[in-house]
Amino acid sequence: MTTNTHLDELERRHQSLEKQIQDAIAHPGTDDLEIAELKKRKLQLKDEITRLKTTSVH
């Protein structure tokens, strides 16, 4: 898998998590821990995307 393909996949997953978070927030019965876990996974993806973009530039 090329770096660009991997970045594209990570960005798609990041967007998907954003949608899941928004959907979870919109439903009052959603567990706060579930939302926190989704946010944590989203942040981890963002960190990986940033790391790969920084690495590929150098």
MARKE-414305 format. One record per residue (C-alpha): x, z, y; residue number from 1; chain; residue in three letters. Coordinates in nm, 2 decimals. Layout:
N
SITE        x        z        y    nr   kette   rest
SITE        X        Z        Y   NUM       A    Ala
...
***
This chain:
58
SITE        x        z        y    nr   kette   rest
SITE     0.00     0.00     0.00     1       A    Met
SITE     0.14    -0.09     0.34     2       A    Thr
SITE     0.16     0.16     0.62     3       A    Thr
SITE    -0.10    -0.03     0.82     4       A    Asn
SITE    -0.34    -0.04     0.52     5       A    Thr
SITE    -0.29     0.33     0.47     6       A    His
SITE    -0.35     0.41     0.84     7       A    Leu
SITE    -0.67     0.20     0.83     8       A    Asp
SITE    -0.79     0.40     0.53     9       A    Glu
SITE    -0.70     0.73     0.69    10       A    Leu
SITE    -0.88     0.63     1.01    11       A    Glu
SITE    -1.19     0.53     0.81    12       A    Arg
SITE    -1.19     0.87     0.64    13       A    Arg
SITE    -1.14     1.04     0.97    14       A    His
SITE    -1.44     0.86     1.12    15       A    Gln
SITE    -1.65     0.95     0.81    16       A    Ser
SITE    -1.56     1.32     0.84    17       A    Leu
SITE    -1.66     1.30     1.21    18       A    Glu
SITE    -2.00     1.17     1.11    19       A    Lys
SITE    -2.04     1.44     0.84    20       A    Gln
SITE    -1.95     1.71     1.09    21       A    Ile
SITE    -2.21     1.57     1.34    22       A    Gln
SITE    -2.47     1.55     1.07    23       A    Asp
SITE    -2.39     1.91     0.95    24       A    Ala
SITE    -2.41     2.04     1.31    25       A    Ile
SITE    -2.75     1.87     1.36    26       A    Ala
SITE    -2.89     2.06     1.06    27       A    His
SITE    -2.93     2.43     1.16    28       A    Pro
SITE    -2.92     2.54     0.79    29       A    Gly
SITE    -2.57     2.41     0.74    30       A    Thr
SITE    -2.31     2.68     0.65    31       A    Asp
SITE    -2.06     2.75     0.92    32       A    Asp
SITE    -1.78     2.76     0.65    33       A    Leu
SITE    -1.87     2.41     0.54    34       A    Glu
SITE    -1.84     2.28     0.90    35       A    Ile
SITE    -1.51     2.46     0.94    36       A    Ala
SITE    -1.38     2.31     0.62    37       A    Glu
SITE    -1.48     1.96     0.73    38       A    Leu
SITE    -1.31     2.02     1.07    39       A    Lys
SITE    -1.00     2.14     0.89    40       A    Lys
SITE    -0.99     1.83     0.67    41       A    Arg
SITE    -1.05     1.61     0.98    42       A    Lys
SITE    -0.76     1.77     1.16    43       A    Leu
SITE    -0.53     1.73     0.86    44       A    Gln
SITE    -0.61     1.36     0.85    45       A    Leu
SITE    -0.55     1.33     1.23    46       A    Lys
SITE    -0.21     1.50     1.18    47       A    Asp
SITE    -0.12     1.26     0.90    48       A    Glu
SITE    -0.23     0.96     1.11    49       A    Ile
SITE    -0.02     1.07     1.40    50       A    Thr
SITE     0.28     1.14     1.18    51       A    Arg
SITE     0.26     0.79     1.02    52       A    Leu
SITE     0.21     0.62     1.36    53       A    Lys
SITE     0.52     0.81     1.49    54       A    Thr
SITE     0.72     0.73     1.18    55       A    Thr
SITE     0.63     0.36     1.18    56       A    Ser
SITE     0.72     0.32     1.55    57       A    Val
SITE     1.08     0.44     1.49    58       A    His
***
